[in-house]
Amino acid sequence: MKALVYQGPGQKDWIEKEKPGIEKPTDVIVRITRTTICGTDLHILKGDVPAVTPGRTLGHEGVGVVEAVGEAVANFKPGDAVLISCVTSCGRCANCKRQLYAHCDDGGWILGHKIDGTQAEYVRIPHGDISLYLLPEGVDEEALVMLSDIMPTGMEIGVQAGHVKPGDTIAIVGAGPVGMSVLLTAQFYSPGRIIMIDMDAARLELAQQFGATDLVQVGAEDVVARVLEMTGGRGVDVAIEAVGIPATFDICQKIVSAGGNIANVGVHGKPVQLHIEELWIKNINISMGLVCTNTTPMLIKTLQSGKVDPARLVTHRFALGEILQAYEVFGNAAREKAMKVILTA
C-alpha cells in the first residue's frame, strides 16, 4: 500500500509500505476512504514531538471501510463504514473507566504517533470495538472527518475545560481549524459574546460567518488594549488559546478577567512564561490537555440533527495520492487561504 511516512524533522514521503494486518484479537483493519492533515502533523514535522520516529506513517483522523476484524471484535464486520477516533481506548483500564481515554494504559493518542496512522490506504486500529464508530446513514463523510479530532478537541479542551456558560464573554486566540471548532461548539452554551483573535483577515471574516460577534486582528491593533476596551476594562470570562506559541498564551494571560478561565488548546513546542506574579490574585483557573473524545457520540448526534456543520471548515480537496501537494497547501494556510483539507481515496 501507499503511505505518508515521516523521515525525520522536515522530511516526509509518499511511499510503498507493507499493508497492516491483524496483530491482536481486538484489532480492526480499515481501508481509508477519507482523511485529513492536522496541525499536530505539522508540529511532528518540525521535530516538536520526539516520540515520533522516522518510518512512522502519520495521521490520526479519517473515515473508512472495515476490511478485516480480529476474533474478539463484536461491534464491527467487514464492509462497515466507520469513523476513526484520534484516541484509541481499551475501555477497561482505570483511566478509561473515568473517561480519561487520552491516558488509556494501552492506547491514547497512538495513531500517527506511536503506531502507524491514517494517512495511508489502510490502517490498523487497536481496540476497534471502542475506538471506532459506525457512520450514520446520510451524513456527510467530510463533516464526519472533522469529528475524528478537531471538533471534540475544541469542545472538550476549549469549551468544556474553559467552563463556557450562557452569557459569558469569551475570546478565542487563533482562528485555525481548532479555533474554529471551539467557535462552533461554544455556541452550544450560548455565550453572550465571542471575540475571535487572529492575524489573518480572511480567517477572521470566516469566523464572523461561523458566529463570532467581534473580531480583533493581530498586527492591525493592540490586541490586549482592544479586548480590555471592549469589555470595559474587565477582561473576558474565558480566554481560549488555540495556536500553541508563547505570544498567544501571553495574550490569554493579559485578557482574562478576575474569576475567569484560561483554556490552553494549542500544542506548544517550547516553554511559555507564566505570569503567576500577576495572575495569583485574580482567582483564575488554567486548564490544558489532550482530547479524550468522550464527546464524540454527542457530536455525531448534533451533526445528524443539523445543529452543527463542520463540513464548512473544509476549503481544499485532494486525491489521497496528492497528499504531498496537500501538505504544501496546508502548511502555507495563510497564503492558500486553507482551513481544513480533505484527502479522498
MARLUMTI-259689 format. One line per 10 residues: number of its first residue (from 1); their letters; for each residue x negated, y negated, z of C-alpha. Coordinates in nm, 3 decimals. Layout:
<sites>
NUM = a = X/Y/Z  ... $
</sites>
This chain:
<sites>
1 = mkalvyqgpg = 0.000/0.000/0.000  -0.098/-0.367/-0.016  -0.150/-0.577/0.300  -0.273/-0.922/0.404  -0.584/-0.842/0.608  -0.777/-1.069/0.844  -1.150/-1.050/0.766  -1.283/-1.287/1.033  -1.237/-1.660/1.104  -1.129/-1.840/0.789 $
11 = qkdwiekekp = -1.118/-1.518/0.585  -0.824/-1.310/0.465  -0.742/-1.099/0.160  -0.452/-0.915/-0.002  -0.597/-0.567/-0.040  -0.517/-0.198/-0.065  -0.481/-0.028/0.271  -0.362/0.311/0.391  0.014/0.328/0.435  0.110/0.373/0.803 $
21 = giekptdviv = 0.262/0.698/0.926  0.440/0.822/1.236  0.189/0.840/1.524  0.424/0.880/1.822  0.778/1.022/1.853  0.919/0.672/1.921  0.771/0.518/1.603  0.968/0.384/1.308  0.814/0.313/0.968  0.975/0.015/0.794 $
31 = ritrtticgt = 0.944/-0.085/0.430  0.921/-0.463/0.433  1.174/-0.649/0.218  1.116/-0.999/0.356  0.850/-1.151/0.578  0.704/-1.491/0.654  0.396/-1.673/0.785  0.381/-1.818/1.137  0.176/-2.100/1.283  0.023/-1.835/1.509 $
41 = dlhilkgdvp = -0.120/-1.668/1.197  -0.298/-1.995/1.119  -0.435/-2.004/1.475  -0.566/-1.650/1.424  -0.739/-1.751/1.102  -0.907/-2.040/1.284  -1.052/-1.792/1.532  -0.831/-1.909/1.819  -0.714/-1.555/1.903  -1.029/-1.344/1.958 $
51 = avtpgrtlgh = -0.825/-1.029/2.031  -0.750/-1.011/1.656  -1.039/-0.825/1.497  -1.146/-0.801/1.132  -0.943/-0.543/0.941  -0.614/-0.628/1.110  -0.301/-0.671/0.897  -0.141/-0.999/1.004  0.225/-1.087/1.057  0.487/-1.024/1.323 $
61 = egvgvveavg = 0.814/-1.126/1.154  1.036/-0.969/0.894  1.327/-0.755/0.785  1.313/-0.426/0.601  1.450/-0.080/0.545  1.371/0.219/0.765  1.150/0.464/0.577  1.089/0.726/0.847  1.156/0.779/1.217  0.986/0.972/1.494 $
71 = eavanfkpgd = 1.167/1.267/1.650  1.255/1.067/1.965  1.423/0.779/1.775  1.801/0.783/1.827  1.930/0.444/1.709  1.795/0.435/1.353  1.772/0.657/1.049  1.606/0.628/0.706  1.788/0.377/0.490  1.897/0.147/0.775 $
81 = avliscvtsc = 1.833/-0.225/0.717  1.665/-0.373/1.025  1.535/-0.692/1.183  1.185/-0.660/1.331  1.126/-0.829/1.666  0.792/-1.006/1.706  0.770/-0.848/2.053  0.752/-0.472/2.100  0.910/-0.330/2.415  0.923/0.016/2.565 $
91 = grcanckrql = 1.229/-0.063/2.779  1.103/0.150/3.067  0.815/-0.029/3.238  0.855/-0.268/3.533  0.823/-0.578/3.314  1.074/-0.455/3.056  1.324/-0.380/3.333  1.321/-0.751/3.421  1.344/-0.852/3.053  0.981/-0.967/3.050 $
101 = yahcddggwi = 0.929/-0.787/2.721  0.631/-1.004/2.625  0.439/-0.825/2.900  0.553/-0.470/2.828  0.292/-0.222/2.953  0.292/-0.053/2.612  0.389/-0.340/2.385  0.440/-0.715/2.398  0.305/-0.921/2.110  0.106/-0.649/1.940 $
111 = lghkidgtqa = 0.218/-0.673/1.574  -0.046/-0.857/1.373  -0.241/-0.896/1.695  -0.348/-0.564/1.843  -0.197/-0.337/1.577  -0.124/-0.389/1.209  0.161/-0.626/1.135  0.435/-0.711/0.889  0.255/-0.895/0.608  0.235/-0.571/0.415 $
121 = eyvriphgdi = 0.452/-0.338/0.212  0.502/-0.108/0.513  0.465/-0.144/0.889  0.473/0.095/1.187  0.698/-0.024/1.470  0.627/0.140/1.808  0.928/0.191/2.037  1.152/0.139/1.738  1.478/0.206/1.923  1.430/-0.111/2.131 $
131 = slyllpegvd = 1.209/-0.324/1.905  1.439/-0.324/1.601  1.793/-0.449/1.538  2.039/-0.332/1.275  2.110/-0.606/1.022  2.470/-0.725/1.049  2.656/-0.699/0.719  2.698/-1.012/0.512  2.436/-1.219/0.697  2.164/-1.399/0.500 $
141 = eealvmlsdi = 1.839/-1.200/0.535  1.629/-1.516/0.508  1.810/-1.655/0.812  1.753/-1.330/0.997  1.377/-1.351/0.941  1.386/-1.670/1.148  1.524/-1.459/1.435  1.211/-1.242/1.445  1.016/-1.510/1.629  1.070/-1.884/1.591 $
151 = mptgmeigvq = 1.436/-1.906/1.691  1.403/-1.702/2.012  1.075/-1.881/2.085  1.239/-2.222/2.057  1.536/-2.105/2.259  1.353/-1.927/2.542  1.026/-2.116/2.582  1.156/-2.459/2.488  1.527/-2.490/2.569  1.583/-2.238/2.848 $
161 = aghvkpgdti = 1.246/-2.283/3.021  1.294/-2.660/2.992  1.636/-2.630/3.160  1.812/-2.840/2.898  2.156/-2.941/3.029  2.460/-3.120/2.889  2.396/-3.494/2.868  2.017/-3.467/2.900  1.778/-3.684/2.706  1.518/-3.454/2.558 $
171 = aivgagpvgm = 1.210/-3.514/2.344  1.060/-3.256/2.109  0.698/-3.329/2.020  0.632/-3.161/1.686  0.880/-3.117/1.401  0.731/-2.796/1.263  0.920/-2.466/1.240  0.919/-2.400/1.615  1.004/-2.760/1.699  1.295/-2.741/1.456 $
181 = svlltaqfys = 1.404/-2.415/1.620  1.404/-2.594/1.954  1.615/-2.868/1.794  1.870/-2.621/1.655  1.906/-2.415/1.973  1.901/-2.711/2.213  2.232/-2.818/2.065  2.398/-2.511/2.221  2.360/-2.700/2.553  2.494/-3.039/2.432 $
191 = pgriimidmd = 2.209/-3.272/2.531  2.314/-3.635/2.507  2.008/-3.746/2.313  1.743/-3.559/2.116  1.428/-3.755/2.032  1.208/-3.593/1.766  0.843/-3.699/1.757  0.610/-3.623/1.466  0.363/-3.792/1.235  0.531/-3.667/0.915 $
201 = aarlelaqqf = 0.814/-3.892/0.792  0.962/-3.616/0.574  0.986/-3.376/0.870  1.144/-3.646/1.082  1.404/-3.708/0.813  1.480/-3.335/0.805  1.505/-3.330/1.185  1.770/-3.601/1.166  1.969/-3.386/0.924  1.941/-3.098/1.175 $
211 = gatdlvqvga = 2.080/-3.305/1.463  1.806/-3.526/1.610  1.957/-3.851/1.737  1.633/-4.053/1.746  1.305/-4.039/1.555  0.959/-4.159/1.659  0.673/-4.146/1.410  0.325/-4.088/1.546  0.082/-4.340/1.397  0.351/-4.585/1.296 $
221 = edvvarvlem = 0.424/-4.692/1.654  0.311/-4.639/2.012  0.496/-4.317/2.089  0.488/-4.340/2.468  0.587/-4.708/2.475  0.870/-4.644/2.230  1.015/-4.349/2.423  0.997/-4.538/2.752  1.167/-4.835/2.588  1.442/-4.608/2.452 $
231 = tggrgvdvai = 1.502/-4.461/2.798  1.494/-4.787/2.996  1.151/-4.703/3.136  1.279/-4.382/3.293  1.139/-4.123/3.052  1.305/-3.806/2.924  1.467/-3.529/3.125  1.290/-3.262/2.918  0.969/-3.304/2.715  0.902/-3.008/2.487 $
241 = eavgipatfd = 0.555/-2.961/2.335  0.575/-2.773/2.004  0.235/-2.827/1.840  -0.043/-2.686/2.057  -0.305/-2.963/2.075  -0.418/-3.177/2.371  -0.278/-3.502/2.228  0.079/-3.373/2.205  0.070/-3.222/2.554  -0.056/-3.556/2.682 $
251 = icqkivsagg = 0.243/-3.733/2.525  0.473/-3.500/2.718  0.297/-3.582/3.045  0.344/-3.953/2.986  0.712/-3.949/2.881  0.865/-3.704/3.131  1.091/-3.858/3.393  1.085/-3.802/3.768  1.252/-3.470/3.836  1.205/-3.370/3.472 $
261 = nianvgvhgk = 1.061/-3.069/3.293  0.771/-3.019/3.054  0.814/-2.705/2.843  0.500/-2.611/2.652  0.582/-2.402/2.345  0.275/-2.468/2.130  -0.017/-2.224/2.108  -0.326/-2.401/2.238  -0.673/-2.312/2.115  -0.856/-2.540/2.359 $
271 = pvqlhieelw = -0.801/-2.676/2.712  -0.580/-2.974/2.785  -0.624/-3.229/3.062  -0.355/-3.202/3.328  -0.292/-3.543/3.486  -0.192/-3.399/3.819  -0.301/-3.722/3.987  -0.003/-3.890/3.817  0.241/-3.601/3.798  0.231/-3.466/4.154 $
281 = ikninismgl = 0.452/-3.746/4.284  0.714/-3.712/4.007  0.865/-3.379/4.118  0.839/-3.222/3.774  0.819/-2.864/3.653  0.580/-2.742/3.384  0.651/-2.417/3.202  0.479/-2.221/2.928  0.476/-1.869/2.797  0.517/-1.613/2.525 $
291 = vctnttpmli = 0.861/-1.538/2.386  1.027/-1.227/2.531  1.303/-1.208/2.262  1.574/-1.128/2.518  1.791/-1.391/2.340  1.773/-1.214/2.003  2.107/-1.029/2.035  2.280/-1.354/2.128  2.116/-1.541/1.840  2.232/-1.272/1.597 $
301 = ktlqsgkvdp = 2.588/-1.335/1.717  2.555/-1.711/1.673  2.427/-1.651/1.322  2.721/-1.423/1.243  2.966/-1.681/1.375  2.812/-1.965/1.175  2.716/-2.164/1.488  2.358/-2.196/1.365  2.198/-2.170/1.022  1.821/-2.118/1.048 $
311 = arlvthrfal = 1.800/-2.045/0.674  1.789/-2.423/0.638  1.431/-2.403/0.764  1.318/-2.217/0.450  1.157/-2.453/0.199  0.943/-2.222/-0.017  0.987/-1.871/-0.156  0.724/-1.634/-0.296  0.691/-1.273/-0.401  0.506/-1.068/-0.139 $
321 = geilqayevf = 0.216/-1.028/-0.380  0.180/-1.407/-0.390  0.100/-1.424/-0.020  -0.237/-1.594/-0.067  -0.064/-1.876/-0.252  0.200/-1.886/0.023  -0.074/-1.926/0.286  -0.221/-2.215/0.088  0.118/-2.388/0.083  0.200/-2.317/0.449 $
331 = gnaarekamk = -0.148/-2.418/0.562  -0.103/-2.755/0.390  0.252/-2.809/0.509  0.247/-3.189/0.509  0.114/-3.211/0.155  0.350/-2.942/0.027  0.650/-3.051/0.239  0.667/-2.694/0.366  0.860/-2.583/0.671  0.902/-2.205/0.651 $
341 = vilta = 0.809/-1.975/0.360  0.980/-1.650/0.271  0.794/-1.363/0.103  1.014/-1.109/-0.073  0.900/-0.759/-0.170 $
</sites>
